Amino acid sequence: MSKVKTVKGVGWDVCAIGNAIWGGAKLADVLELVGIPNLASITPLGGKYVEFISVDKCKEEKGGPYKASIPLIQATTSDSEVILAYEMNGEPLNRDHGYPLRVIVPGVIGARSVKWLDSINIIAEECQGFFMQKDYKMFPPKINWENIDWSTRRPQMDFPVQSVICSLEDVTKVKPGKITVHGYAVSGGGRGIERVDVSFDGGKTWVEASRYQKTEIPYVADEKSSDKWAWVLFKAEDEISENTEIVAKAVDIAANVQPENVEFIWNLRGILNTSWHRIHIHTEHPDN
């Protein structure tokens, strides 16, 4: 987005994602133990949100703790699979990832999966923490730092459909002939990936990529064997003979598709650049 216009954010590029196996207690089960039943959207005392408080202190909170919240109904719905995690990839959670306990809110941006969990509160209104109210909100392109009103936008929760080519650098030199690309696609809210399209000529023509989560097992969105929270890996190949641009775009099961150009989704905070991923290819001919 900074190539369009300066943004205030972190230059994550295409690698700000992980795909781990988490182990822990379902938050819905823990809340039930303290008297909040499954599928509750409000408590008798008016609680509508679950707030997570971290041990971590930050300057944005004026030295107070990092915190975030999710709706109570999301926390008490078992299908949401929100967990209090103490294991990652079959091992005890390490310090960098939130030891001894962190929240995992699948299908939602990582800012809500609070690390180093200290306490959980049931509150009547959405968390008023800095990172809920004055960050991680997506504004239209016309908004700038002079006219921004944070209260006019909701905090970002689910993330939009996106895909990334991982097997090639942004500018790659190759010999003419067949080229294979690999990458991932993912969508928030548990929405599966219906299709990944890859173009080997800058978007003029498209090849539908094969999709899988486990090697050699074709992926089918919404099948019981498919993991709705995990990324979907893809593979596509075609012939190239000249300098070109390889492009990837994904479609989820709700027919959401990635936007073609970043200009149309530019925002001053620089979040959620889910535009088509483009890789520039330079062909090296023997006589050059």
Disulfide bonds with the S-S distance in Angstrom:
none
